Amino acid sequence: ELGQINYLKLVYENTAKAYNKMDDFENAEKYKIKAEDLSELLKNPLLEILSMGPHNLKL
């Protein structure tokens, strides 16, 4: 579901910020990349179509 992906992206962004504050830049970068990957995934229109479920698709 799109809401779950958005939530996970927010968790990754906040985790990256926390690692930055702890000067653990390696882990901060890892979580920043994960958040960016989810941002790209959310831009995919196919994901939105699939999240609608088969009952909402108009063929």
Summary of the structure (lengths in Angstrom):
residues: 59
radius of gyration: 14.9
end to end distance: 21.4
largest distance: 51.9
contacts: 132
relative contact order: 0.16
helix: 83%
strand: 0%
